[in-house]
Structure formats: C-alpha cells, structure tokens
Amino acid sequence: MIEVYAPASIGNFAVGFDALGAALAPIDGSLLGDVAVVSAAASDEFVCSGEYAHKLPSDASENLAYQCLVHFRAHVAPDMPSVKLELKKNLPIGSGLGSSACSVVATFAALDKFAQTNLSQVELIELMADFEAIVSGGRHYDNITPCYLGGLQLTGDLIPDKSIALPVDENWYYVAAFPGFSLNTAKARSVLPKELSMHAGVEFAQRLSAFSSLLLTQRFDDALSIMQDDIAEPYRAPLITGFSEAKANLPALGAEIVSISGAGPTLFTLCKTLEAAEKCAQWLAQNYINEQGFCHICKLDNDGTRQLTVL
C-alpha cells in the first residue's frame, strides 16, 4: 500500500497571477490537504472518503482522481496490476486552496510510486496540469507545482523544469481563512478582464520580476513593499462576502498583506510575527468564517507531496 499526502496551496500569491504558488503547513502539525491511497486489488476499485467526499460526484467516472487512474493505466502504466484507489478528500471544493490540484497531485504521485514508473518531475507536472485543467479551465501551474514540490514556486511553461523555488523570510507566518462557502473557479475567472492595457501589463511584469529578484537576493522587506494584486483581486473581491472588511481591518492587527488565495474565497494574510498572526486569526474566526469555515496559522510546507505509509 502506498499512501501519499499533497498539501493545500495559495495560488497567485498576490503578486504572481497564474505564476506564483505557495504550499501551506499549519503550525499546529495538522495536515491541510488530500491523501491518496493505492493498494493491490483483484480488480480496479475507487473509493472517495474524507470530510468533503460528499461534495464530489457519487459516480466514480466523474471523479477527477478516478479519471487520473484511468488515464494512468491507459497511457502510462498499462501493465500495472489492478489497484484500489482511495481519495481522502480533506479540502473543501471551490475553496481557493488548490483543492482539485491536491486530488490530482496526490493521485498521480501515489500511482507513480506504486507502479514504479519513475516519471520525471516535468513529466509528472505536465500530467498533473492536464487534469487540473479539467476543473480550472486551463493549464495553470500555480497550485500544481507548490503542491507537488513544496515551498514558494515561480512556475509556468517558459520556466525550465516548469518551476523555480523562491526563498522567503523564515519568520513569516501565513493565516489562511476559508469562510465556509465555495466560489466556483470558472465564475471567479469569468469576471477577470479579457485584456490588459499596455501600462497594466508592463506594471505586472515589473512587479513580478522585481518581487522574485528581491526574494532571491533576500531583500524580504523590499519584496513585501511591492506585494499587491492589481490583476485579479479588484474583480474577485466583490464576489467574496466579508473580504473588503477583512482587508480594511487586518493591517491594524499586524497583517503586512491581505489578499485572495487563488480564485477565492479563502483569503490569506502574511504576518512577520506569530503574535500578529494570532491576532489576525482571532479576528477572522470572529468576523470572516462561518460554522463550515476554518482558519489556520501556517508556515510554508517545504516538503510538498510526500509518502506517509508504505505497507
């Protein structure tokens, strides 16, 4: 039996629309992500369990993880013995935490280990991006690569090996707050402008390149000073009840950055101290999330997708 965990992630990371992503690890030691379990079986079998399994289609053929299994058997490992695939769905759907990416990454990583196909990093990332696109409507890497590789990743087709790891200040804390309601990724993308002006395009390129360069040279405070999202946040914010209030109130509690995680509705804050993160988490628990929501104080998950069990 192979059991693989894939962590939640923050897509866009404010300044890097479709190009930056960060994997999350709650500081309380809990796992925030999905798990795929592959074991030998008499015939192929699929089971979906976990807290959010009931939110997925009851028909296995409509489940993204099962589709990954069918594709893997047909195109990657036709000689693989029959398996039972269990997806433990622990992330809410439409949360902005890379939920679909988690399912895809955990499944393909587990199948690759079980079948001992030893796919390369690029081969796996490309395979994962193909299937994540079924949900998101395009081959976006900003949840796939941090989920798979861990840390903060600058990612895209033009980048060698599809991703470059960027350093961050080890003292930074990230508060991720899921309000308890979902936001359809396709809807969140539909409100974005179809074109950018020349000025907006140049500014985005300058901001992302400067931000990445400042991190690589460990000028972390300078990087924070230009960290803002002018591409997606202004258009998505009205779709997220309570976001504008959070963005207005959290800086006074120590949040350096307040922005939308991926397509939303999860928001994240970046704080320089644990005290500030705790204050932000308390405010969010009282003012942003409902009884179905949750809030985690996190560091970056630098391990990414990893094997939990081998039996």
C-alpha positions in Angstrom: 0.0 0.0 0.0 1.2 3.5 -0.9 -0.3 6.5 1.0 0.6 10.0 -0.4 -0.2 13.4 1.1 -0.5 16.6 -1.0 -0.7 19.9 0.8 -3.0 22.9 0.1 -1.6 25.9 -1.6 -2.1 29.6 -2.2 -2.3 30.3 -5.9 -1.2 33.7 -7.4 0.4 34.7 -4.1 -1.0 38.2 -4.6 1.7 39.5 -7.0 2.0 36.5 -9.3 -1.2 35.8 -11.1 -1.1 32.3 -12.6 2.7 32.2 -11.9 3.3 32.0 -8.2 2.1 29.5 -5.7 2.9 28.5 -2.1 2.3 25.3 -0.2 0.9 25.5 3.3 1.7 23.7 6.6 -0.4 24.6 9.7 1.9 25.2 12.6 -0.2 23.0 14.9 1.1 20.0 13.0 -2.2 19.1 11.3 -2.3 18.1 7.6 -4.2 20.6 5.4 -4.5 18.7 2.1 -5.7 15.5 0.4 -4.4 11.9 0.7 -4.4 9.2 -2.0 -4.0 5.6 -1.0 -3.2 2.9 -3.6 -3.2 -0.8 -2.8 -3.3 -4.0 -4.7 -6.8 -5.4 -5.5 -8.5 -8.1 -7.6 -9.9 -5.5 -9.9 -9.7 -1.7 -10.2 -11.7 -0.1 -7.4 -12.3 3.5 -6.4 -13.4 4.9 -3.0 -13.8 8.5 -2.0 -13.7 9.2 1.7 -12.9 12.2 3.9 -14.7 15.2 5.3 -15.6 16.7 1.9 -16.2 13.4 -0.1 -19.9 14.1 -0.1 -19.3 17.3 -2.1 -17.9 15.2 -5.0 -19.9 13.3 -7.7 -21.2 10.0 -6.5 -20.4 8.5 -9.9 -16.8 7.4 -9.8 -16.3 8.1 -13.5 -17.0 11.8 -12.8 -14.4 12.0 -10.1 -11.1 13.6 -11.1 -9.0 11.2 -9.1 -10.6 8.2 -10.8 -10.1 9.8 -14.2 -6.4 10.1 -13.3 -6.3 6.4 -12.6 -8.0 5.5 -15.9 -5.6 7.8 -17.8 -2.5 6.5 -15.9 -3.4 2.9 -16.7 -4.2 3.6 -20.4 -1.2 5.9 -21.2 1.5 5.5 -18.6 1.4 2.0 -17.0 -0.8 -0.4 -18.9 0.9 -3.4 -17.2 0.2 -2.1 -13.7 -1.7 -4.7 -11.6 -5.2 -3.9 -10.5 -5.5 -1.4 -7.7 -7.8 0.0 -5.2 -7.5 3.8 -5.2 -8.9 5.7 -2.2 -9.1 9.5 -2.3 -9.3 11.0 1.2 -10.9 14.4 0.3 -9.9 16.7 3.2 -10.0 20.0 1.4 -13.3 21.8 0.6 -14.2 22.2 -3.1 -14.0 25.7 -4.6 -12.1 27.0 -1.6 -9.2 28.7 -3.4 -6.7 26.3 -1.7 -5.9 24.2 -4.7 -8.4 21.5 -3.9 -8.5 20.0 -7.3 -4.7 20.2 -7.6 -4.4 18.3 -4.3 -6.5 15.5 -5.6 -4.7 15.2 -8.9 -1.2 15.6 -7.4 -1.7 13.1 -4.6 -3.3 10.5 -7.0 -0.6 10.7 -9.7 2.3 10.7 -7.2 0.8 7.7 -5.5 0.3 5.8 -8.7 3.8 6.6 -9.9 5.2 5.2 -6.7 3.0 2.1 -6.8 3.7 1.3 -10.4 7.4 2.3 -10.1 7.1 4.2 -13.3 9.6 6.8 -12.1 8.3 9.7 -14.1 10.5 12.8 -14.2 9.5 16.0 -12.4 8.5 17.6 -15.7 6.5 14.5 -16.9 4.6 14.4 -13.6 3.9 18.2 -13.5 2.7 18.1 -17.1 0.4 15.2 -16.4 -0.9 16.8 -13.3 -1.5 20.2 -15.1 -3.5 18.4 -17.8 -6.0 17.0 -15.3 -6.2 20.1 -13.0 -7.2 22.0 -16.2 -10.4 19.9 -16.3 -11.6 21.8 -13.3 -9.9 25.2 -13.7 -10.4 25.6 -17.4 -6.8 26.0 -18.3 -3.3 24.5 -17.6 -2.4 26.6 -14.6 0.7 25.5 -12.6 0.4 27.8 -9.6 -1.3 25.2 -7.4 0.2 22.1 -9.0 3.9 22.9 -8.6 3.9 24.2 -5.0 1.5 21.3 -4.0 4.0 18.8 -5.6 7.3 20.4 -4.8 6.6 22.5 -1.7 7.6 26.0 -0.8 7.0 29.1 -2.9 7.3 28.4 -6.6 7.6 30.6 -9.6 6.1 28.4 -12.3 5.0 28.3 -15.9 5.6 26.9 -19.4 8.5 29.2 -20.1 10.4 28.2 -16.9 13.0 25.4 -17.0 11.6 22.3 -15.4 8.3 24.2 -15.1 9.3 25.8 -11.7 11.9 27.7 -9.8 11.8 27.7 -5.9 12.0 31.1 -4.3 13.2 31.8 -0.8 11.1 33.6 1.8 11.8 35.1 5.2 11.6 32.2 7.7 9.9 34.5 10.2 6.9 35.0 8.0 3.5 33.4 9.0 0.6 32.9 6.8 -3.0 32.9 8.0 -5.4 31.0 5.6 -9.1 31.6 6.3 -11.8 29.6 4.4 -15.1 31.4 5.1 -17.2 28.3 4.8 -18.7 28.9 1.3 -17.4 27.9 -2.1 -16.7 30.0 -5.1 -16.7 28.4 -8.5 -13.3 28.7 -10.1 -14.8 29.2 -13.6 -17.0 32.0 -12.2 -14.1 33.7 -10.5 -12.1 33.6 -13.7 -15.1 34.9 -15.8 -15.1 38.2 -14.0 -11.5 39.0 -14.9 -10.8 41.4 -17.8 -10.1 39.7 -21.1 -7.3 42.1 -21.9 -4.8 44.3 -20.1 -3.7 47.7 -21.1 -0.1 48.2 -22.1 0.5 50.0 -18.8 -1.1 47.3 -16.7 0.9 44.6 -18.5 4.2 46.4 -18.0 3.5 47.1 -14.4 2.6 43.4 -13.7 5.8 42.3 -15.4 7.9 44.7 -13.4 6.2 43.8 -10.1 6.5 40.1 -10.5 10.1 40.2 -11.8 11.1 42.7 -9.0 9.4 40.6 -6.3 11.1 37.4 -7.4 14.5 39.1 -7.7 14.2 40.7 -4.3 13.4 37.3 -2.7 16.3 35.7 -4.4 18.6 38.4 -3.0 16.9 38.1 0.4 15.6 41.7 0.4 12.4 40.4 2.0 11.0 43.7 3.4 11.5 45.3 0.0 9.7 42.4 -1.6 6.8 42.9 0.8 6.5 46.5 0.0 5.5 45.8 -3.7 3.4 42.7 -3.0 -0.1 43.5 -4.2 -2.6 42.1 -6.7 -3.9 44.6 -9.3 -4.8 41.8 -11.8 -7.4 39.7 -10.1 -8.3 40.9 -6.7 -10.2 44.1 -7.7 -12.6 42.0 -9.8 -12.9 39.0 -7.5 -13.2 40.8 -4.2 -16.9 41.8 -4.7 -17.7 38.0 -5.1 -16.4 37.3 -1.6 -18.6 38.4 1.3 -16.5 39.9 4.1 -13.3 40.3 2.1 -13.3 44.1 1.9 -13.9 44.3 5.7 -11.0 41.9 6.4 -8.7 43.8 4.1 -9.6 47.1 5.9 -9.2 45.7 9.4 -6.4 43.2 9.5 -3.5 45.6 8.8 -4.1 47.3 12.1 -3.6 43.9 13.8 -0.2 43.3 12.1 -1.1 41.8 8.7 1.5 43.0 6.1 -0.5 41.6 3.2 -4.2 40.7 2.9 -5.1 39.0 -0.4 -7.2 36.3 -2.0 -5.9 32.8 -2.1 -6.2 31.5 -5.7 -9.6 32.2 -7.1 -11.1 32.6 -3.5 -13.0 32.7 -1.3 -10.2 31.8 1.1 -8.1 34.8 2.0 -4.6 34.8 3.3 -2.6 37.2 5.4 1.2 37.5 5.6 2.5 38.4 9.1 6.0 39.0 10.4 5.3 37.7 13.9 3.3 34.9 15.5 1.6 37.4 17.7 0.3 39.3 14.7 -0.8 36.1 13.0 -2.7 35.0 16.1 -4.5 38.4 16.3 -5.4 38.1 12.6 -6.6 34.5 13.1 -8.8 35.6 16.0 -10.4 38.4 14.1 -11.0 36.2 11.1 -12.6 33.5 13.3 -15.0 36.0 14.7 -15.7 38.1 11.6 -15.0 36.1 8.4 -15.7 32.4 8.8 -19.0 30.6 9.5 -19.5 27.3 11.2 -18.4 25.4 8.0 -15.2 27.5 7.7 -11.8 27.2 9.2 -8.7 29.3 9.9 -5.1 28.1 10.1 -1.9 29.8 11.0 0.8 28.3 8.7 4.3 28.3 7.6 5.3 27.2 4.1 5.2 23.5 3.6 8.7 22.9 2.2 8.3 19.1 1.8 5.4 19.2 -0.7 3.8 15.9 -1.7 5.2 13.1 0.3 4.7 9.4 1.2 3.0 8.8 4.5 2.8 5.0 4.5 4.3 2.0 2.7 3.0 -1.5 3.6 
